[in-house]
Amino acid sequence: MIILGVSASLRNKRFSYKNKLVEDLNKINSLSELNNFVKDQIKVTFSDMEKLNDKKLSFEEKYKELKKHKGDRGLSNSETALVYALWQASKEDNIKTDYLSLSNIFENENSEKLNHFKKKFLSCDALLVSGPVYFGDRGSLTQRMIEFLNSDKDCMKHAKNILYAGLAVGAKRNGGQETTLIFQTLDFLNLGCKVIGNGHDTTAQYGGTLVAGDIGKLVDDDYGIKTALSTGKNLGEVLNKIDLKSEKDEKNSKDHRCNIFVLQDNKNQECTNIVESLVKNYKDKKVSFKIFKVFKEQVHKCIACDICPISYGDRKEYRCIINNKDDFFKKNHEEIINCDSFIFAAYSGTNFINIKTNYQQFIERTRYLRRDDYMIGDKLVTSLILSEVNSNRNLHIRILTSLMRHHNILTKPILVFKNANTYINIENIKKQFIDFFKTAVKVKKDKNKVNEYKPVGYEISLEKFLLKKKNKS
Ligand SMILES: Cc1cc2nc3c(=O)[nH]c(=O)nc-3n(C[C@H](O)[C@H](O)[C@H](O)COP(=O)(O)O)c2cc1C
């Protein structure tokens, strides 16, 4: 399996097609060796720049001079982030890595460069994009790549069979790294890619989030580097769980069970009706469904207790502190976790007249599942929204960002648009629903794999976590 890492900064130093970055990384065996490699490359970057400082050139002249280098040494911040993620990914089974600088493709485009990019893209099983944050969003090189991918039929076809993950580098903490990653996630989902974030070892967020302004600064951001390493590891691990190109389903896909949770609906239960009709018309008997009408249930709010989950043990045991006998999670815990894929569905109206909802309570109550070693993680998931035109509530985005925190594999949201009591795109939705399961049955089931949840920012939970580890050993 090949992961293609692309760096999307105009400050890239490794822009030559022939540079040996991947070969160099393959020779590195430990993280401390990698840190030394990065530091050496940054020294090279600085010495190239300092040599120019002696010449008293204007900034523009220096920029031109730097471009005259062969593009085979040094590292920009985005490249440094990518190096950490690619190196970590290459340590997973069956993973090979490849690298391309987007500055050499999209800065001054021509057909030869575009063909080179296309060839690399069509040979990859996963795309890892690292780029700077510009105004809380991507830079123009990433944007141009997305436009190109989205205008080339071969690339669009291939995109459906690959995984995507991202790394974002900003000069500031909270500079928009997460917004950049979330917006990119949406673009790559729209292209048909399956999307993942960083791994459970760095609390399952939206990918690598790194802080670095001046060139070379990234090496000081220990936590950011961890998120990059973890994104690479997650990409490698998930690639080993799902072969998107294969026509074959997973061995035991016959017993695939999908849970559909309808979290919000209107008086006529239109969202539920659509879900029921999609399920009824789904002919492949491999998949069984359970539809939960959550909007009709009692879902207690999360009280944000310090000890969530209340204990560790058998996963079948309900372990949230909320103990009301009519509470949805208390009543249905075993059924909720018994699934191989799941969908969160909701009706999105222009107002809340006649809308019944447990959306927010439901999402927040899944905390005990997440904190119990990502109990519903590692599955293919999506959202299914029946949206009145102009409702603009972005539920499809909110659901996906919450699901990424559960360590899941995201697919394109299923959005049904309703205008004056007509569902505008229902035929397309039927196809999308079927496509979801074509992919879902390919995800390997590994019931014994545990993604350890590490409490970050919670002292009491951390104490409990350390005690659990001590008792285990
Ligand atoms: C046009 C522009 C806009 C920027 N906007 C942001 C921003 O919104 N948030 C942020 O944290 N950094 C911002 N930065 C800083 C870059 O993201 C940061 O310097 C990053 O390290 C660049 O990565 P690179 O060295 O690989 O180019 C901006 C930089 C430029 C040039």
The ligand as an SDF file (V2000), in Angstrom:
LIG
                    3D

 31 33  0  0  0  0  0  0  0  0999 V2000
   -0.9740   34.6340    3.7680 C   0  0  0  0  0  0  0  0  0  0  0  0
   -0.6630   33.9760    5.1110 C   0  0  0  0  0  0  0  0  0  0  0  0
   -1.7100   33.7630    6.0020 C   0  0  0  0  0  0  0  0  0  0  0  0
   -1.4680   33.1330    7.2060 C   0  0  0  0  0  0  0  0  0  0  0  0
   -2.5250   32.8780    8.0600 N   0  0  0  0  0  0  0  0  0  0  0  0
   -2.3100   32.2100    9.1970 C   0  0  0  0  0  0  0  0  0  0  0  0
   -3.4020   31.8920   10.0640 C   0  0  0  0  0  0  0  0  0  0  0  0
   -4.5660   32.1950    9.7990 O   0  0  0  0  0  0  0  0  0  0  0  0
   -3.1260   31.2130   11.2080 N   0  0  0  0  0  0  0  0  0  0  0  0
   -1.8620   30.8430   11.5470 C   0  0  0  0  0  0  0  0  0  0  0  0
   -1.6630   30.2410   12.6020 O   0  0  0  0  0  0  0  0  0  0  0  0
   -0.8080   31.1160   10.7300 N   0  0  0  0  0  0  0  0  0  0  0  0
   -1.0020   31.7770    9.5780 C   0  0  0  0  0  0  0  0  0  0  0  0
    0.0550   32.0170    8.7330 N   0  0  0  0  0  0  0  0  0  0  0  0
    1.4020   31.4790    9.0770 C   0  0  0  0  0  0  0  0  0  0  0  0
    1.7490   30.1430    8.3760 C   0  0  0  0  0  0  0  0  0  0  0  0
    0.7070   29.2350    8.4640 O   0  0  0  0  0  0  0  0  0  0  0  0
    2.9860   29.5410    9.0270 C   0  0  0  0  0  0  0  0  0  0  0  0
    4.0470   30.4270    8.8410 O   0  0  0  0  0  0  0  0  0  0  0  0
    3.4010   28.1450    8.5450 C   0  0  0  0  0  0  0  0  0  0  0  0
    4.5450   27.7520    9.2340 O   0  0  0  0  0  0  0  0  0  0  0  0
    3.7890   28.0930    7.1560 C   0  0  0  0  0  0  0  0  0  0  0  0
    4.2940   26.7860    6.8420 O   0  0  0  0  0  0  0  0  0  0  0  0
    5.4940   26.6420    5.8180 P   0  0  0  0  0  0  0  0  0  0  0  0
    6.7260   27.0920    6.5200 O   0  0  0  0  0  0  0  0  0  0  0  0
    5.5400   25.2180    5.4370 O   0  0  0  0  0  0  0  0  0  0  0  0
    5.1550   27.5460    4.6680 O   0  0  0  0  0  0  0  0  0  0  0  0
   -0.1520   32.7030    7.5520 C   0  0  0  0  0  0  0  0  0  0  0  0
    0.9020   32.9480    6.6410 C   0  0  0  0  0  0  0  0  0  0  0  0
    0.6500   33.5720    5.4320 C   0  0  0  0  0  0  0  0  0  0  0  0
    1.7930   33.7910    4.4820 C   0  0  0  0  0  0  0  0  0  0  0  0
  1  2  1  0
  2  3  1  0
  2 30  2  0
  3  4  2  0
  4  5  1  0
  4 28  1  0
  5  6  2  0
  6  7  1  0
  6 13  1  0
  7  8  2  0
  7  9  1  0
  9 10  1  0
 10 11  2  0
 10 12  1  0
 12 13  2  0
 13 14  1  0
 14 15  1  0
 14 28  1  0
 15 16  1  0
 16 17  1  0
 16 18  1  0
 18 19  1  0
 18 20  1  0
 20 21  1  0
 20 22  1  0
 22 23  1  0
 23 24  1  0
 24 25  2  0
 24 26  1  0
 24 27  1  0
 28 29  2  0
 29 30  1  0
 30 31  1  0
M  END
$$$$
